[in-house]
Amino acid sequence: MPVEFIGMISTQDQSETRPSSGPAIDKDYVRRFARAHEDAGFDRVLIGYNSSQPDGTQVAAYAAAHTERLGFLVAHRPGFMAPTLAARTFATLDQFTGGRAAVHVITGGNDAEQRRDGDYLPKDERYDRTDEYLDVLKQAWTSEAPFGYHGRYYRFEDFHADVRPAQQPRIPLYFGGSSEAAYRVGGKHADVFALWGEPLAETAEQIASVRAAAVAAGRTEPPRISVSFRPILGATEELAWERAHRILAATRANVEPFRRVWRRAVGGNEPQNRGSQRLLAAAEKGELHDRALWTPLAAATGAAGNSTALVGTPDTVAQALLDYVGIGVSTLLIRGYDPYDDAVEYGQALLPLVRDEIARRDALSSVS
Amino acid sequence: MPVEFLGIAATSDGSEIAARSGASFDKEYTLRLARAHEENGWDRVLFAYGSGSPDPNAAAAYIASRTSTLQLLLAHRPNVSYPTFAAKTFATIDQISDGRVTVHFITGGTDHEQQREGDYLTHDERYGRTRECMQIIRRAWTSHEPFDYEGAHYRFADFVSDVFPVQQPRPRLSFGGSSPAAYQTGGAEADIYCLWGEPLASTAEQIESVKAAAKAAGRDDFPKIQVAFRPIIAPTEEKAWEKAHDIVDRIEDRVAAGGGALSRRRSLKNPENAGSQRLIAIAAEGDRFDRALWTRTAAATGGAGNSNALVGTPETVAQAILDYIDLGVDIISMRGYDLLADAIDVGRQVLPLVREEVAKRDRAAAKAGSPAA
């Protein structure tokens, strides 16, 4: 089965290794960055979310107008929009982009960050609300007849959307989280469950948790699995590791300004979210795991988001990615520390290696 | 002072006289209609909002990337998203469109329509919420320091946006409504106050109510006033009136065929919103008012939205519009019953006449040494 590659675009040049530069929305950068991903062969790009950022749906619409094929994965936190409107927002985007929209549902892992947009629910209740929200979203995308909803968080009557997604039966739902509540809700609703890059053994555990939750929710087909990494490539192993250490030094040097920005996003150095706690635990166990997974960059930032690296030659990193495909992962979400240049480099050096090997294996298995 | 013209953005070709010819969502038509406005003299188009409609913001994003000067008026109901979230969305569109956004606050005039998206507040409570929402959005667009808010409807802590509008200090806030609660809210908060087209005398009354509310709120300026009509033009008066009667016949046929309604969304009887009640009361007083105002189209649709017509030759309709400008109206909103054809015809035949006359008056006023009233 072909693997899906997801990159990431932002509205200005930003990385843990240096202060952000340029205006908050640099249109020219967005256009070039999206095209770089399209040309590199990425299937989709993620557009992130936090309480201070530009609206990702708008960014996607703009990038879509300047690309032909690239898909968009728009991060979306339930709780700030009526789900009836969110359904129409994404359906409208899907129509205008010719079926290139997907939604990445993130429930929010930090109380202070949620309160910036007026959300005072405790975390487990947030996941219960997400559960209802996704019930509504799916029904709004597919229901032919008007319907009402009477839940704990949402109540409405006689709703009917005049606009449907271009994709049938509906827009794909990706879902992030690593807590029990996340497994439960994502296991029930997600088409793709997204994890941050942990060692193979821990990743396998998480996949099992997601699948168990899907079975408990009565699903016959579990969610597909996405894992995120920060690949650091070099022409030789030695050059790759030199580069990794340079990135680590720059990240450490820039950590205070980065944390100031990130605190706005996640509120503190002690992460409340399970995903960051898990990355820090992996870093605690050791710097290098499996073939090429390197954790010091996660440790350096307090595991602020996708922050574990895969370090090595394109061959090594491709092999490391294939190890994850081997345990049931079918989507790889990757971005670099020099985001624009790395997207180009991944397209030249990394994506073809992984795709060719998977095509070879698929051909073998169809023969045998 | 130059007059501004607002047209309509729509994602399909349906109107009161004909069901849409294709899907509810027609990408090509959406773009053609917007470009027809841009190329024929319109300043801005309205992206309307209903509980089932495509998202105005997502539609505007598409149009913004394919037009260059057309301004975007985004209808927004405060109940459907959190104000800080909405502020970021609007600021992002303003960035992407290079400063072409105005936000149009519609509070919602019908309980059942509000309940379709989970809003169970009463009419006057809704206006209280709109007022808070307008205040928050204005602050989110302009505050570079984190701020908190504690209101009757919204509470949040430590919000600051990274994204600010291109327009400085901020995009304008437009507002619609004709109830006392609406005058109070819009009079206090709006940059543009929007009315549906009524006879000159009752329009003057409404303008007075808005100004009184602005004064009561302690403002030292007044909102600009926008009035909306449905233009029906033809080369002769006679042909224009034939066209007008044909339009009403077609509306009445559709209403009869629909069992007394044009859509499942809206009953034509006993509207809850003051704006529609006013249009129905005016239609009961008479079919024709002033130079060219015709109320049969409003009567046939139960005063559903902007529905009073201006009927006549382009010259007559232009003169009728100038009568409203003399009352103190700054912005004219119009859409026809054939959205695309009328955007072109009215854009080419009516708008230049009005603009020329306004410019002539402005020049005369400047010459006389007095500022234009």
Interface residues (C-beta under 8 A of the other chain):
Chain A: T11 A24 I25 K27 S51 S52 Q53 P54 D55 T57 Q58 V59 A61 Y62 A65 H66 G79 F80 M81 A82 T84 L85 R88 T89 A91 T92 L93 Q95 F96 A112 R115 R116 D117 G118 Y120 P146 Y154 R155 F156 E157 D158 F159 H160 A161 D162 V163 R164 R264
Chain B: T11 S24 F25 K27 S51 G52 S53 P54 D55 N57 A58 A59 A61 Y62 A64 S65 R66 N79 V80 S81 Y82 T84 F85 K88 T89 A91 T92 I93 Q95 I96 H112 Q115 R116 E117 G118 Y120 P146 Y149 Y154 R155 F156 A157 D158 F159 V160 S161 D162 V163 F164 R264
